[in-house]
Amino acid sequence: MKISEILNKEKLTISFEVFPPKTNSNFETVKVATEEIAKLKPAFMSVTYGAGGGTSQYTLDIAKNINNNYSVPTLAHLTCVSSTKETVRQKIKDIKAAGIENIMALRGDLTPELENSDRSTWDYRHAIDLIRDIKAIDEDFCIGGACYPEIHPESENQKEDIKYLKEKVDAGCDFLTTQMFFDNNLLYNFLYKIREAGITVPVIPGIMPITNGNQVARAIKLSGSFMPQRFKSLVDKFGTNPDAMKQAGIAYATDQIIDLYANGITNVHVYSMNKPEVAEKIQSNLFDILD
């Protein structure tokens, strides 16, 4: 099933994100974790793609297993940074052959080596180039793109960021998924601005449950997310107690999701980080809401 078909329904849904193993030795462990999340029967699951494409085959293997053996629609991530057009086109064909109808089209993270390379020689410099190629190869794919409720780390300002986002949507994005955020007001303000700019595709809020105090610094580094005082106080109080921090982090994420549903959002994506117990607890907290 295409993600766009799920998003066009009024029913409240939740989806989860998982990531593939970095090495073959970890494949079975990761596969079992993703299967446990698939058993929760979310609206769909997305499978990430390692920096530089290092886990591309595992991404497809995990996505295919979830899609074919658990009947959960999957969204296969595909990054293009530093890749050749031939390589990317083969990946697109492989995804199609696996029976997957949805692609999350991303530029991809820049590794230290890539940051210091000559980008003018790359076949792909931005996600919009990948989106155009997917559309040219097979128009039937449902394509997702990323967006930043605050601002893309490489943008000069939010106005410029939204301008490029509009171009990306016009190139063929069927929906957008946000980077993590911890203050829902940032999302509501962002949605107002992009609708005003003519971006009308569905936007799925991405929620990251912080269940470990050490995750905070990494989350800020990856997304530049604003941390509201309420969240900082939670981490200050429970960050050194693993069990308490896990419970508090799940409760905070659940509260964010309930507020989103209450304010007209129908689909929420949870960055579940291959943690079935976190995904299960959040879904359990929402049992009567999602029923």
Short mmCIF file of the C-alpha atoms (twelve columns), coordinates in Angstrom:
data_MODEL
# 
_entry.id   MODEL 
# 
loop_
_atom_site.group_PDB 
_atom_site.id 
_atom_site.type_symbol 
_atom_site.label_atom_id 
_atom_site.label_alt_id 
_atom_site.label_comp_id 
_atom_site.label_asym_id 
_atom_site.label_seq_id 
_atom_site.Cartn_x 
_atom_site.Cartn_y 
_atom_site.Cartn_z 
_atom_site.pdbx_PDB_model_num 
ATOM 1   C CA . MET A 1   0.000  0.000   0.000   1 
ATOM 2   C CA . LYS A 2   1.165  3.513   -0.747  1 
ATOM 3   C CA . ILE A 3   1.732  5.876   2.177   1 
ATOM 4   C CA . SER A 4   -0.320 8.527   0.384   1 
ATOM 5   C CA . GLU A 5   -3.369 6.248   0.577   1 
ATOM 6   C CA . ILE A 6   -2.927 5.861   4.330   1 
ATOM 7   C CA . LEU A 7   -2.536 9.604   4.843   1 
ATOM 8   C CA . ASN A 8   -5.686 10.422  2.916   1 
ATOM 9   C CA . LYS A 9   -7.836 8.668   5.502   1 
ATOM 10  C CA . GLU A 10  -9.297 10.388  8.562   1 
ATOM 11  C CA . LYS A 11  -8.341 7.587   10.940  1 
ATOM 12  C CA . LEU A 12  -5.640 8.392   13.497  1 
ATOM 13  C CA . THR A 13  -2.511 6.342   12.843  1 
ATOM 14  C CA . ILE A 14  0.983  5.790   14.161  1 
ATOM 15  C CA . SER A 15  4.039  4.556   12.289  1 
ATOM 16  C CA . PHE A 16  7.517  3.530   13.404  1 
ATOM 17  C CA . GLU A 17  11.036 3.938   12.070  1 
ATOM 18  C CA . VAL A 18  13.740 1.279   12.311  1 
ATOM 19  C CA . PHE A 19  17.304 1.100   11.078  1 
ATOM 20  C CA . PRO A 20  19.247 -1.744  9.414   1 
ATOM 21  C CA . PRO A 21  22.358 -3.380  10.901  1 
ATOM 22  C CA . LYS A 22  25.765 -1.989  10.089  1 
ATOM 23  C CA . THR A 23  27.262 -5.452  9.616   1 
ATOM 24  C CA . ASN A 24  26.040 -8.892  8.660   1 
ATOM 25  C CA . SER A 25  26.867 -10.226 12.135  1 
ATOM 26  C CA . ASN A 26  24.155 -7.995  13.621  1 
ATOM 27  C CA . PHE A 27  21.548 -8.764  10.991  1 
ATOM 28  C CA . GLU A 28  19.535 -11.393 12.873  1 
ATOM 29  C CA . THR A 29  19.368 -9.313  16.065  1 
ATOM 30  C CA . VAL A 30  18.111 -6.277  14.168  1 
ATOM 31  C CA . LYS A 31  15.746 -8.395  12.084  1 
ATOM 32  C CA . VAL A 32  14.101 -9.807  15.224  1 
ATOM 33  C CA . ALA A 33  13.722 -6.313  16.748  1 
ATOM 34  C CA . THR A 34  12.094 -4.949  13.597  1 
ATOM 35  C CA . GLU A 35  9.787  -7.951  13.429  1 
ATOM 36  C CA . GLU A 36  8.624  -7.344  16.997  1 
ATOM 37  C CA . ILE A 37  7.718  -3.776  16.025  1 
ATOM 38  C CA . ALA A 38  5.997  -5.031  12.857  1 
ATOM 39  C CA . LYS A 39  3.822  -7.303  15.017  1 
ATOM 40  C CA . LEU A 40  2.297  -4.149  16.525  1 
ATOM 41  C CA . LYS A 41  0.711  -3.548  13.104  1 
ATOM 42  C CA . PRO A 42  1.524  0.153   12.697  1 
ATOM 43  C CA . ALA A 43  0.156  2.060   9.702   1 
ATOM 44  C CA . PHE A 44  3.591  1.661   8.094   1 
ATOM 45  C CA . MET A 45  7.270  1.309   8.956   1 
ATOM 46  C CA . SER A 46  10.215 3.158   7.487   1 
ATOM 47  C CA . VAL A 47  13.699 1.663   7.207   1 
ATOM 48  C CA . THR A 48  16.654 4.029   7.183   1 
ATOM 49  C CA . TYR A 49  19.731 4.052   4.964   1 
ATOM 50  C CA . GLY A 50  23.210 4.359   6.457   1 
ATOM 51  C CA . ALA A 51  25.446 7.350   5.894   1 
ATOM 52  C CA . GLY A 52  27.072 7.055   2.490   1 
ATOM 53  C CA . GLY A 53  24.801 4.140   1.572   1 
ATOM 54  C CA . GLY A 54  26.791 1.647   3.629   1 
ATOM 55  C CA . THR A 55  23.736 -0.339  4.724   1 
ATOM 56  C CA . SER A 56  21.744 -0.160  1.500   1 
ATOM 57  C CA . GLN A 57  21.364 -3.916  1.000   1 
ATOM 58  C CA . TYR A 58  20.315 -4.419  4.623   1 
ATOM 59  C CA . THR A 59  17.781 -1.587  4.264   1 
ATOM 60  C CA . LEU A 60  16.124 -3.435  1.414   1 
ATOM 61  C CA . ASP A 61  16.289 -6.822  3.160   1 
ATOM 62  C CA . ILE A 62  14.632 -5.490  6.334   1 
ATOM 63  C CA . ALA A 63  12.006 -3.523  4.399   1 
ATOM 64  C CA . LYS A 64  11.172 -6.504  2.184   1 
ATOM 65  C CA . ASN A 65  10.807 -8.816  5.191   1 
ATOM 66  C CA . ILE A 66  8.425  -6.432  6.976   1 
ATOM 67  C CA . ASN A 67  6.408  -5.760  3.833   1 
ATOM 68  C CA . ASN A 68  6.081  -9.336  2.605   1 
ATOM 69  C CA . ASN A 69  5.982  -11.381 5.812   1 
ATOM 70  C CA . TYR A 70  4.117  -9.052  8.183   1 
ATOM 71  C CA . SER A 71  1.867  -7.199  5.734   1 
ATOM 72  C CA . VAL A 72  3.009  -3.839  7.065   1 
ATOM 73  C CA . PRO A 73  3.546  -1.241  4.303   1 
ATOM 74  C CA . THR A 74  7.169  -0.153  4.242   1 
ATOM 75  C CA . LEU A 75  8.951  3.028   3.310   1 
ATOM 76  C CA . ALA A 76  12.493 2.346   2.110   1 
ATOM 77  C CA . HIS A 77  14.914 5.214   2.628   1 
ATOM 78  C CA . LEU A 78  17.216 6.034   -0.256  1 
ATOM 79  C CA . THR A 79  20.043 8.555   -0.118  1 
ATOM 80  C CA . CYS A 80  21.977 9.846   -3.093  1 
ATOM 81  C CA . VAL A 81  24.917 11.801  -1.699  1 
ATOM 82  C CA . SER A 82  28.167 10.900  -3.524  1 
ATOM 83  C CA . SER A 83  26.378 8.140   -5.495  1 
ATOM 84  C CA . THR A 84  26.394 7.801   -9.259  1 
ATOM 85  C CA . LYS A 85  23.199 7.917   -11.288 1 
ATOM 86  C CA . GLU A 86  23.764 4.318   -12.357 1 
ATOM 87  C CA . THR A 87  24.020 3.128   -8.744  1 
ATOM 88  C CA . VAL A 88  20.913 4.992   -7.659  1 
ATOM 89  C CA . ARG A 89  18.890 3.813   -10.637 1 
ATOM 90  C CA . GLN A 90  19.789 0.216   -9.837  1 
ATOM 91  C CA . LYS A 91  18.693 0.740   -6.204  1 
ATOM 92  C CA . ILE A 92  15.368 2.135   -7.389  1 
ATOM 93  C CA . LYS A 93  14.853 -0.911  -9.597  1 
ATOM 94  C CA . ASP A 94  15.775 -3.225  -6.706  1 
ATOM 95  C CA . ILE A 95  13.210 -1.536  -4.460  1 
ATOM 96  C CA . LYS A 96  10.561 -1.971  -7.161  1 
ATOM 97  C CA . ALA A 97  11.463 -5.633  -7.636  1 
ATOM 98  C CA . ALA A 98  11.093 -6.194  -3.885  1 
ATOM 99  C CA . GLY A 99  7.454  -5.110  -4.086  1 
ATOM 100 C CA . ILE A 100 7.960  -1.893  -2.120  1 
ATOM 101 C CA . GLU A 101 5.894  1.063   -3.331  1 
ATOM 102 C CA . ASN A 102 7.281  3.853   -1.131  1 
ATOM 103 C CA . ILE A 103 10.653 5.617   -1.147  1 
ATOM 104 C CA . MET A 104 11.911 8.237   1.302   1 
ATOM 105 C CA . ALA A 105 14.122 10.353  -0.964  1 
ATOM 106 C CA . LEU A 106 16.971 11.998  0.948   1 
ATOM 107 C CA . ARG A 107 20.267 13.611  0.141   1 
ATOM 108 C CA . GLY A 108 21.881 11.772  3.041   1 
ATOM 109 C CA . ASP A 109 24.234 12.709  5.845   1 
ATOM 110 C CA . LEU A 110 27.696 13.925  4.988   1 
ATOM 111 C CA . THR A 111 30.458 11.804  6.476   1 
ATOM 112 C CA . PRO A 112 33.735 13.609  7.327   1 
ATOM 113 C CA . GLU A 113 35.239 12.293  4.097   1 
ATOM 114 C CA . LEU A 114 32.337 13.600  2.030   1 
ATOM 115 C CA . GLU A 115 32.391 17.003  3.706   1 
ATOM 116 C CA . ASN A 116 35.935 17.519  2.465   1 
ATOM 117 C CA . SER A 117 35.375 16.214  -1.066  1 
ATOM 118 C CA . ASP A 118 34.692 18.159  -4.264  1 
ATOM 119 C CA . ARG A 119 30.886 18.258  -4.405  1 
ATOM 120 C CA . SER A 120 30.881 19.748  -7.889  1 
ATOM 121 C CA . THR A 121 31.763 16.297  -9.245  1 
ATOM 122 C CA . TRP A 122 28.772 14.560  -7.642  1 
ATOM 123 C CA . ASP A 123 25.871 13.350  -9.768  1 
ATOM 124 C CA . TYR A 124 23.509 14.262  -6.923  1 
ATOM 125 C CA . ARG A 125 23.923 17.264  -4.654  1 
ATOM 126 C CA . HIS A 126 20.386 17.613  -3.307  1 
ATOM 127 C CA . ALA A 127 17.352 15.431  -2.603  1 
ATOM 128 C CA . ILE A 128 15.428 17.183  -5.384  1 
ATOM 129 C CA . ASP A 129 17.777 15.590  -7.939  1 
ATOM 130 C CA . LEU A 130 16.939 12.145  -6.568  1 
ATOM 131 C CA . ILE A 131 13.196 12.872  -6.557  1 
ATOM 132 C CA . ARG A 132 13.314 13.855  -10.220 1 
ATOM 133 C CA . ASP A 133 15.170 10.666  -11.125 1 
ATOM 134 C CA . ILE A 134 12.694 8.454   -9.247  1 
ATOM 135 C CA . LYS A 135 9.827  10.109  -11.106 1 
ATOM 136 C CA . ALA A 136 11.636 9.662   -14.414 1 
ATOM 137 C CA . ILE A 137 12.309 5.970   -13.788 1 
ATOM 138 C CA . ASP A 138 8.925  5.011   -12.342 1 
ATOM 139 C CA . GLU A 139 6.119  7.499   -11.749 1 
ATOM 140 C CA . ASP A 140 4.177  4.955   -9.718  1 
ATOM 141 C CA . PHE A 141 6.350  5.259   -6.597  1 
ATOM 142 C CA . CYS A 142 4.968  7.168   -3.618  1 
ATOM 143 C CA . ILE A 143 7.772  9.539   -2.645  1 
ATOM 144 C CA . GLY A 144 8.395  11.040  0.779   1 
ATOM 145 C CA . GLY A 145 10.697 13.913  1.641   1 
ATOM 146 C CA . ALA A 146 12.159 15.383  4.812   1 
ATOM 147 C CA . CYS A 147 11.405 18.763  6.332   1 
ATOM 148 C CA . TYR A 148 12.580 20.746  9.351   1 
ATOM 149 C CA . PRO A 149 10.034 22.471  11.640  1 
ATOM 150 C CA . GLU A 150 12.802 24.750  12.911  1 
ATOM 151 C CA . ILE A 151 15.334 25.150  10.088  1 
ATOM 152 C CA . HIS A 152 17.583 22.948  7.994   1 
ATOM 153 C CA . PRO A 153 21.109 23.148  9.452   1 
ATOM 154 C CA . GLU A 154 22.500 24.331  6.118   1 
ATOM 155 C CA . SER A 155 19.855 26.976  5.363   1 
ATOM 156 C CA . GLU A 156 20.424 30.674  5.891   1 
ATOM 157 C CA . ASN A 157 16.941 31.175  7.336   1 
ATOM 158 C CA . GLN A 158 13.526 29.552  7.460   1 
ATOM 159 C CA . LYS A 159 12.203 31.541  4.508   1 
ATOM 160 C CA . GLU A 160 14.937 30.132  2.285   1 
ATOM 161 C CA . ASP A 161 14.373 26.686  3.756   1 
ATOM 162 C CA . ILE A 162 10.659 26.759  2.883   1 
ATOM 163 C CA . LYS A 163 11.439 28.030  -0.637  1 
ATOM 164 C CA . TYR A 164 13.614 24.980  -1.321  1 
ATOM 165 C CA . LEU A 165 11.052 22.713  0.342   1 
ATOM 166 C CA . LYS A 166 8.398  23.990  -2.077  1 
ATOM 167 C CA . GLU A 167 10.676 23.178  -5.004  1 
ATOM 168 C CA . LYS A 168 11.201 19.676  -3.629  1 
ATOM 169 C CA . VAL A 169 7.467  19.094  -3.280  1 
ATOM 170 C CA . ASP A 170 6.821  20.452  -6.777  1 
ATOM 171 C CA . ALA A 171 9.407  17.980  -8.103  1 
ATOM 172 C CA . GLY A 172 7.270  15.073  -6.942  1 
ATOM 173 C CA . CYS A 173 7.074  14.580  -3.167  1 
ATOM 174 C CA . ASP A 174 3.749  13.038  -2.147  1 
ATOM 175 C CA . PHE A 175 4.245  13.707  1.572   1 
ATOM 176 C CA . LEU A 176 6.776  15.079  4.045   1 
ATOM 177 C CA . THR A 177 8.067  13.756  7.369   1 
ATOM 178 C CA . THR A 178 9.546  16.164  9.865   1 
ATOM 179 C CA . GLN A 179 12.809 15.991  11.696  1 
ATOM 180 C CA . MET A 180 12.386 15.416  15.428  1 
ATOM 181 C CA . PHE A 181 11.113 18.281  17.578  1 
ATOM 182 C CA . PHE A 182 10.237 18.593  21.250  1 
ATOM 183 C CA . ASP A 183 7.900  21.583  21.252  1 
ATOM 184 C CA . ASN A 184 4.668  21.109  19.301  1 
ATOM 185 C CA . ASN A 185 4.191  24.856  18.898  1 
ATOM 186 C CA . LEU A 186 7.194  24.838  16.567  1 
ATOM 187 C CA . LEU A 187 5.376  22.384  14.311  1 
ATOM 188 C CA . TYR A 188 2.093  24.322  14.325  1 
ATOM 189 C CA . ASN A 189 3.939  27.508  13.380  1 
ATOM 190 C CA . PHE A 190 5.838  25.665  10.641  1 
ATOM 191 C CA . LEU A 191 2.652  24.178  9.188   1 
ATOM 192 C CA . TYR A 192 1.056  27.631  9.021   1 
ATOM 193 C CA . LYS A 193 4.074  29.004  7.137   1 
ATOM 194 C CA . ILE A 194 4.372  26.192  4.591   1 
ATOM 195 C CA . ARG A 195 0.626  26.178  3.856   1 
ATOM 196 C CA . GLU A 196 0.892  29.920  3.283   1 
ATOM 197 C CA . ALA A 197 3.748  29.195  0.861   1 
ATOM 198 C CA . GLY A 198 1.543  26.813  -1.149  1 
ATOM 199 C CA . ILE A 199 2.838  23.478  0.183   1 
ATOM 200 C CA . THR A 200 -0.282 21.346  0.503   1 
ATOM 201 C CA . VAL A 201 0.998  17.740  0.727   1 
ATOM 202 C CA . PRO A 202 0.482  15.843  4.010   1 
ATOM 203 C CA . VAL A 203 3.105  16.462  6.702   1 
ATOM 204 C CA . ILE A 204 3.821  13.680  9.192   1 
ATOM 205 C CA . PRO A 205 5.295  14.882  12.507  1 
ATOM 206 C CA . GLY A 206 8.354  12.883  13.577  1 
ATOM 207 C CA . ILE A 207 8.593  12.216  17.314  1 
ATOM 208 C CA . MET A 208 11.747 10.950  19.017  1 
ATOM 209 C CA . PRO A 209 11.219 9.353   22.441  1 
ATOM 210 C CA . ILE A 210 14.313 10.250  24.480  1 
ATOM 211 C CA . THR A 211 14.687 7.245   26.774  1 
ATOM 212 C CA . ASN A 212 18.332 7.733   27.718  1 
ATOM 213 C CA . GLY A 213 19.928 10.902  29.053  1 
ATOM 214 C CA . ASN A 214 22.885 10.425  26.719  1 
ATOM 215 C CA . GLN A 215 20.575 10.740  23.704  1 
ATOM 216 C CA . VAL A 216 19.966 14.429  24.353  1 
ATOM 217 C CA . ALA A 217 23.312 15.738  23.138  1 
ATOM 218 C CA . ARG A 218 23.165 13.545  20.036  1 
ATOM 219 C CA . ALA A 219 19.606 14.660  19.255  1 
ATOM 220 C CA . ILE A 220 20.638 18.309  19.452  1 
ATOM 221 C CA . LYS A 221 23.699 17.681  17.257  1 
ATOM 222 C CA . LEU A 222 21.691 15.842  14.599  1 
ATOM 223 C CA . SER A 223 18.726 18.166  14.374  1 
ATOM 224 C CA . GLY A 224 19.594 21.376  16.182  1 
ATOM 225 C CA . SER A 225 16.290 20.908  18.001  1 
ATOM 226 C CA . PHE A 226 15.081 23.420  20.555  1 
ATOM 227 C CA . MET A 227 14.740 21.803  23.971  1 
ATOM 228 C CA . PRO A 228 11.913 23.395  25.998  1 
ATOM 229 C CA . GLN A 229 12.494 23.953  29.703  1 
ATOM 230 C CA . ARG A 230 9.900  21.316  30.567  1 
ATOM 231 C CA . PHE A 231 11.947 18.727  28.704  1 
ATOM 232 C CA . LYS A 232 15.255 19.935  30.169  1 
ATOM 233 C CA . SER A 233 13.817 19.602  33.666  1 
ATOM 234 C CA . LEU A 234 12.768 16.045  32.905  1 
ATOM 235 C CA . VAL A 235 16.284 15.122  31.787  1 
ATOM 236 C CA . ASP A 236 17.879 16.912  34.759  1 
ATOM 237 C CA . LYS A 237 15.666 15.001  37.184  1 
ATOM 238 C CA . PHE A 238 15.698 11.512  35.649  1 
ATOM 239 C CA . GLY A 239 18.665 11.451  33.241  1 
ATOM 240 C CA . THR A 240 20.936 9.459   35.567  1 
ATOM 241 C CA . ASN A 241 18.282 6.868   36.411  1 
ATOM 242 C CA . PRO A 242 17.876 4.631   33.312  1 
ATOM 243 C CA . ASP A 243 14.499 3.143   34.245  1 
ATOM 244 C CA . ALA A 244 13.017 6.458   35.333  1 
ATOM 245 C CA . MET A 245 14.370 8.264   32.253  1 
ATOM 246 C CA . LYS A 246 12.901 5.614   29.983  1 
ATOM 247 C CA . GLN A 247 9.475  5.952   31.583  1 
ATOM 248 C CA . ALA A 248 9.618  9.740   31.592  1 
ATOM 249 C CA . GLY A 249 10.825 9.900   27.975  1 
ATOM 250 C CA . ILE A 250 8.004  7.650   26.785  1 
ATOM 251 C CA . ALA A 251 5.487  9.719   28.756  1 
ATOM 252 C CA . TYR A 252 6.795  12.973  27.217  1 
ATOM 253 C CA . ALA A 253 6.606  11.542  23.678  1 
ATOM 254 C CA . THR A 254 3.115  10.193  24.356  1 
ATOM 255 C CA . ASP A 255 1.994  13.598  25.584  1 
ATOM 256 C CA . GLN A 256 3.350  15.221  22.420  1 
ATOM 257 C CA . ILE A 257 1.494  12.718  20.238  1 
ATOM 258 C CA . ILE A 258 -1.817 13.156  22.067  1 
ATOM 259 C CA . ASP A 259 -1.544 16.928  21.697  1 
ATOM 260 C CA . LEU A 260 -0.862 16.523  17.956  1 
ATOM 261 C CA . TYR A 261 -3.929 14.329  17.507  1 
ATOM 262 C CA . ALA A 262 -6.033 16.764  19.517  1 
ATOM 263 C CA . ASN A 263 -4.970 19.575  17.191  1 
ATOM 264 C CA . GLY A 264 -5.945 17.953  13.917  1 
ATOM 265 C CA . ILE A 265 -2.898 15.831  13.098  1 
ATOM 266 C CA . THR A 266 -3.975 12.361  11.971  1 
ATOM 267 C CA . ASN A 267 -0.630 10.630  11.388  1 
ATOM 268 C CA . VAL A 268 2.426  10.576  13.661  1 
ATOM 269 C CA . HIS A 269 5.775  8.898   12.957  1 
ATOM 270 C CA . VAL A 270 7.849  7.640   15.892  1 
ATOM 271 C CA . TYR A 271 11.612 7.240   15.669  1 
ATOM 272 C CA . SER A 272 11.542 4.005   17.635  1 
ATOM 273 C CA . MET A 273 15.251 3.207   17.210  1 
ATOM 274 C CA . ASN A 274 14.795 -0.598  16.968  1 
ATOM 275 C CA . LYS A 275 13.331 -0.660  20.476  1 
ATOM 276 C CA . PRO A 276 10.188 -2.832  20.422  1 
ATOM 277 C CA . GLU A 277 9.459  -2.146  24.083  1 
ATOM 278 C CA . VAL A 278 9.389  1.615   23.467  1 
ATOM 279 C CA . ALA A 279 7.160  1.273   20.401  1 
ATOM 280 C CA . GLU A 280 4.828  -1.096  22.254  1 
ATOM 281 C CA . LYS A 281 4.533  1.150   25.304  1 
ATOM 282 C CA . ILE A 282 3.734  4.251   23.255  1 
ATOM 283 C CA . GLN A 283 1.161  2.375   21.209  1 
ATOM 284 C CA . SER A 284 -0.324 0.933   24.414  1 
ATOM 285 C CA . ASN A 285 -0.599 4.433   25.892  1 
ATOM 286 C CA . LEU A 286 -2.640 5.415   22.831  1 
ATOM 287 C CA . PHE A 287 -4.755 2.269   22.672  1 
ATOM 288 C CA . ASP A 288 -8.185 3.849   23.098  1 
ATOM 289 C CA . ILE A 289 -7.219 6.932   21.080  1 
ATOM 290 C CA . LEU A 290 -6.115 4.900   18.057  1 
ATOM 291 C CA . ASP A 291 -8.922 2.353   18.302  1 
# 
